[in-house]
Structures are given as structure tokens and as C-alpha cells.
Amino acid sequence: MDEPHGILSSAHVDEDQIIDLVSGLMEPPAVRAAMGHIERCPACESLLKTALQERELLRARGVPPVTAAAPAVRRRRRGLVGSVAVAAMIMLIGVVVWQKFLPRPAGAGYWIPVNTNGMMLRSDGDESFRIFAEKTRPYREHDAEGAIRSLQGDPFAGDETLRSLSRLYLASALVNDYRGGEALPILHQLKIETLPGEWRGPAMWVQYLALRQAGDAAADAVLQAAVAEPGHVGVLAREERDRLSGRRPRG
């Protein structure tokens, strides 16, 4: 009995199969076989990385992804099973492929400065600020998993300022743990546009990274807004804009 179309053994992955793979149009058994080969084959891994990078560049420029007009896509669409379970599996595999082989956005290791010393001096011995300093210690040490454990829940429900800051740091820690989708509801509740200026820029950049990780097209608008931000966030945003457009970063 012949193998289903797209199932690979030791054969290299061809360009049609790469297109189907990055477009989420390959059947799950074929995806597993293709990925099994790609992980052992530098040549095919390079081909996949190139395809993913080209797709990301086209998306950033507003060019729609591969459509059903492409022969490979038409062929694969006829073979897909239209069940929710299969669709969910394809989406999950697509996220794994994307995260494994596409470089993370510039600034994915972005950590917001935490000035607990200044806060302690202004707190006049307020115990809540001391707790805040302790809760944010893992974040200040750039320990994403530790920061997520420390800041989960709502430890500063009675202090709106500390609550907003702790939620912002939690969202940032999630992004640094590459869990941007989980950070988005937290950022939405923060109402970034109402934050003080010194926090609005960093929050906007964290939001951009979270949207990019989640594959949300709204990232483009946030990036454009961040370009106008003063200071380090504006520099990061302009560098990211130039990177996505294929231009040399501006001096």
C-alpha cells in the first residue's frame, strides 16, 4: 500500500511540502514525518527557516500568505479532513514549528527596569513596598519562571499603583518565557494608554512582543505606535521596524 502523499521517510522535504508545512495545510501524520526528517537534516532545516522568514517578512509588508491558488495548496486542501480536532492539531504543530525554527523578535529578552531602591526611599517604611521588592526579586534577576511564580495571583489588590506594576512585570516575565498569549489578557486589563509615561513605553513594547508571539496581526499597529515613543523603547521599535522591512537600521 502506498504511503499517503506528503509522508516522508529518508527523502528530503521539497519546496511544495515546505509551503504546505508553513501554511498549516499538511496533514498531521505528514507534518510529524517531515519534522522528524528536518530535525536531522541541516539542508531541510535551512529551507524551512528561509520559508518561515520569508513568510514573516511578507506578513510585515501586508502581503497575504500563500492562498488556495497555489497548486500545492489546492492539492493539499482536497486531502484535508475538516474536523475541529485535526484543525487544532495542525495549528498546534504550526506554533511548534514557528517557535522552533523562526528567530524570536528582536527584544524578546526585554526586561523592564525595576527601581525598588527609589520606591523604598519614598515609601517611608510602608510594608507593601517591602513586599513588592521581595516579590519582584526574581524579575530583577531575570528569572522568568521564578517571577511568574512570585507575581501570580493578585498580591497588591489594595494598592492600584503596585498592582499595575506587578501585573506589568508578570506580563513581561510571561513574554520572556515565550508565553505571550498568556500575557495579553493581563496587558489588556492594565489599560496601557492610561499608565504614567515612564511605564507606558515599556508596557507598549511588552504588548508588541506578546502579540508577535501570539501571531496577532495587531502587533503591526502597536509597533508603529511604539516607533514614536521616546528613549529606549523607541529605539527598539525603530530597529524592529527596519528589521522587518529588510532595511538597514538607521543610525
C-alpha positions in Angstrom: 0.0 0.0 0.0 1.4 3.4 -1.0 2.2 6.0 1.7 -0.2 9.0 1.8 1.0 11.9 -0.2 3.4 14.0 1.9 4.6 11.2 4.2 8.4 11.2 4.2 10.9 8.6 5.3 14.5 9.5 4.5 13.7 11.6 1.5 14.4 15.4 1.6 11.5 17.8 2.0 10.8 19.5 -1.3 9.6 23.1 -1.7 5.9 22.2 -2.2 6.0 20.3 1.1 7.7 23.3 2.9 5.0 25.6 1.6 2.3 23.3 2.9 4.1 22.9 6.2 4.4 26.6 7.0 0.9 27.3 5.7 -0.6 24.7 8.1 -2.0 22.7 5.1 -0.1 19.4 5.6 -1.9 16.5 7.3 -0.7 15.8 10.8 1.0 12.4 10.0 2.9 14.1 7.2 3.9 17.0 9.5 5.3 14.6 12.1 7.3 12.8 9.4 8.5 16.0 7.8 9.6 17.4 11.2 11.3 14.2 12.1 13.4 14.5 8.9 14.0 18.2 9.2 15.4 17.9 12.8 18.1 15.5 11.4 18.8 17.3 8.1 20.6 20.7 8.2 19.8 21.3 4.5 16.0 20.9 5.0 16.1 22.8 8.3 17.7 25.7 6.4 15.0 25.5 3.8 12.3 25.7 6.4 13.9 28.6 8.2 14.1 30.5 4.9 10.5 29.9 4.2 9.4 31.0 7.6 11.5 34.1 7.5 10.1 35.0 4.0 6.6 34.5 5.2 7.2 36.7 8.2 8.7 39.4 6.0 5.7 39.3 3.6 3.3 39.4 6.5 5.1 42.5 7.9 4.7 44.2 4.5 1.0 43.4 4.3 1.3 40.7 1.6 -1.3 37.9 2.2 0.1 34.4 2.8 0.0 31.5 0.4 -3.5 31.1 -1.0 -5.5 28.3 -2.5 -4.4 29.5 -5.9 -1.1 27.8 -5.5 -1.1 24.2 -6.9 0.5 22.7 -3.9 -2.1 24.3 -1.7 -5.0 23.3 -3.9 -3.8 19.7 -3.8 -3.4 19.6 -0.1 -6.7 21.3 0.6 -8.6 18.5 -1.1 -6.9 16.0 1.2 -7.6 17.7 4.5 -10.1 16.3 6.9 -12.4 19.1 8.1 -12.7 18.1 11.7 -12.0 20.5 14.6 -9.6 18.0 16.1 -7.4 17.9 13.0 -7.5 21.7 12.6 -6.5 22.1 16.2 -3.6 19.7 15.8 -2.4 21.5 12.7 -2.5 24.8 14.5 -0.5 23.4 17.4 2.1 21.8 15.2 2.3 25.2 13.3 3.1 27.0 16.5 5.7 24.5 17.5 7.4 24.7 14.0 7.3 28.5 14.2 8.8 28.8 17.7 11.5 26.1 17.0 12.8 27.4 13.7 12.0 31.1 13.4 14.2 33.5 15.3 12.3 35.3 18.1 11.6 39.0 17.5 14.3 41.5 18.4 14.0 42.4 22.1 12.4 39.1 23.2 14.8 39.2 26.1 13.5 42.7 27.1 13.3 43.3 30.9 11.7 46.4 32.3 14.0 48.2 34.9 12.7 47.9 38.5 13.8 50.7 40.7 13.0 49.3 44.1 15.6 51.4 45.8 13.8 54.7 44.9 10.5 53.2 45.9 11.8 52.1 49.3 13.1 55.6 50.0 9.8 57.2 49.1 7.7 54.5 50.9 8.7 55.8 54.4 8.7 52.2 55.7 5.4 51.2 54.1 5.3 47.4 54.3 3.6 47.0 51.0 6.7 48.4 49.2 8.9 45.9 51.0 6.7 43.1 49.9 6.8 44.5 46.4 10.6 44.5 46.4 10.6 40.9 47.6 8.0 39.8 45.0 9.9 41.4 42.1 13.3 40.0 43.1 13.1 37.1 40.6 12.2 39.5 37.9 15.1 41.8 38.7 17.3 38.7 38.5 15.9 38.0 35.0 14.4 34.7 36.2 11.3 34.4 34.2 9.8 31.3 35.7 10.6 32.5 39.2 9.0 35.8 38.5 5.8 34.2 37.2 5.5 32.1 40.3 6.2 35.1 42.6 3.8 37.5 40.8 0.9 35.2 40.0 -2.3 35.9 41.8 -3.1 39.5 43.0 -0.8 40.3 45.9 -1.4 44.1 45.7 -5.1 44.3 45.2 -5.3 47.2 47.7 -2.7 49.4 46.0 -3.6 50.3 42.4 -0.1 51.5 41.6 1.8 48.5 42.9 -0.9 46.2 41.4 -0.5 47.7 38.0 3.3 47.5 38.2 3.3 43.9 39.4 0.9 42.9 36.6 3.1 44.6 34.1 6.2 42.7 35.4 4.2 39.4 35.3 3.2 40.0 31.7 6.8 40.8 30.8 8.0 37.6 32.6 5.5 35.6 30.6 6.8 37.1 27.4 10.4 36.3 28.4 9.2 32.8 29.0 7.7 32.9 25.4 4.1 32.7 26.7 2.9 35.9 25.0 -0.6 34.6 24.6 -1.0 34.3 28.4 0.4 37.9 28.8 -2.2 39.5 26.5 -5.2 39.4 28.9 -3.1 40.9 31.7 -1.9 43.7 29.4 -5.5 44.3 28.2 -6.7 44.7 31.9 -3.8 47.2 32.5 -5.2 49.7 30.0 -1.7 50.7 28.8 -2.8 54.0 27.4 -3.7 55.2 31.0 -0.3 54.3 32.5 2.2 57.0 33.6 4.6 57.9 30.8 7.6 56.1 32.3 5.7 52.8 32.2 3.6 53.3 29.1 6.5 52.8 26.7 7.9 49.6 28.3 4.3 48.3 28.6 3.7 49.0 24.9 6.9 47.1 23.9 5.9 44.1 26.1 2.5 44.2 24.4 4.1 44.2 21.0 6.3 41.2 21.8 3.3 39.3 23.3 1.2 40.0 20.1 4.1 38.9 17.9 4.5 35.6 19.9 0.7 35.0 19.7 0.7 35.6 15.9 -1.8 38.5 16.3 -1.8 41.0 13.4 -2.5 43.8 15.9 1.3 43.7 16.6 1.9 45.9 13.5 -0.2 48.8 14.8 1.4 48.6 18.2 4.9 48.6 16.6 4.0 51.7 14.6 2.9 53.5 17.8 6.0 52.4 19.7 8.2 53.9 16.9 7.2 57.4 18.2 8.0 56.6 21.8 11.0 58.4 23.4 14.0 56.7 24.8 15.0 53.0 24.6 11.6 51.7 23.6 11.5 54.0 20.6 15.0 52.8 19.6 13.9 49.1 19.9 10.8 49.8 17.8 12.6 51.5 15.0 15.2 48.7 14.9 12.4 46.2 14.7 10.6 48.1 12.0 13.7 48.3 9.9 14.5 44.6 10.5 11.0 43.5 9.4 11.1 45.8 6.3 14.6 44.4 5.4 16.2 47.8 5.7 19.5 48.7 7.4 18.9 50.0 10.9 19.1 53.8 10.9 22.0 55.4 12.8 
